[in-house]
Amino acid sequence: MATGDDLDVFIDELIRRAAAKGYHPMYFIRMRARWGTQEAIKRLVVSSGIQPGFLRLKALGLLEWSIEAAVLKFPTYFDKGVREAAQFRLDQVELER
């Protein structure tokens, strides 16, 4: 069973991988520091529009490390609406290939 620590480890790895490719998701990092990992993810995933950071991760080939992917990988931490929004965003960005 996943723990909150598992989600944080995943997100830490996302940030590390993005930084290794020259992208530093500062907006998300600030949100995470302010509200915690789960709440920051929830706020971004259910907000309107697709964030530039998500598109940047797509361009870098890191969608499997996106916060949307984290929601689906750790579904017990997010309600149905957040999971559906994450899946919708991933589906939309896949259609744009």
N, C-alpha and C positions, 0 to 999 in steps of 0.2 A: 504494500500500500504506500502511496506517495505521502510525503510529509511536506509541510511548508518549506522546510529546508531544501527539499528536492527542487521545488519551484525556484527558490532563490539561487540554487546552484546552476540550474538551467539558464536563468536570466544572467547570472554572472558570466557564464560561458558565451551567451549571446553577445554581451558587451565586449568580451575579450576578442571574439572572432571578428566582430564589426571593426573594432579598433585596429586589429591586425591588417584590415583592408582599408584603413584610413578613414573610417566613419566612426564618429564619437556621438552617440545619441544623447546629447546633453539634456534636451528637453525631458526625455523619459527618465534619465538619471535624476534630475531635479524632482520630478513628480514622485519617483520611487522614494527618494529621501524624505519627501514631505508626507506622503500618504502610505507608504509601504508598497511592497511588490504587488500584491493582489489588487489593491484599490487603484493603483496607477494603471495596471493593465486593464482593469474594468473600465475606468474612465476613458482611456484611449480607444478601446475596442468598440464601445457603444456610442462614441461621439460621431457626429455626422462627418461624412467624407473619409477618404482614405488619406492618412497622414503621409507627408513627404518621407518620413523615416521608413515607413513600410515599403514605399516605392524604391527607396535607396537600398534596402535589404534585398529586394527583388533584383535590382541591377547588379548587386554584388554576389548573387547566387546564394543568399542566406535565408530564403523564405522559411526553410525548415527550422530556423532559429528565431523566427519572428515571435512577437508576443501573441499573435493570433495562433501560431503553432503551439505555443506554450499552453494556451487555453484548452486546446484539444488534447494535448499530451497530459494535462493535469485537470481533467474535467470536474473532479470533485470539489475544486476550489471556486468554481464559477457556476452561476445559475444558468438555466436554459437559455435565457435571452442573450447572455454574454457568449455562450457557446455558439448559438445560432449566428450572432453577429460576426464572430471570428470565422466561422465556416463561410459565411457570405463573402467576407472580405477576401479570403483565400481563393474562393471560387471566382470572384470578379477579377482578381489579378492574374489568375490562370487563363482566363478568357482573353486577356490582353496580349498574350504571347503571340 
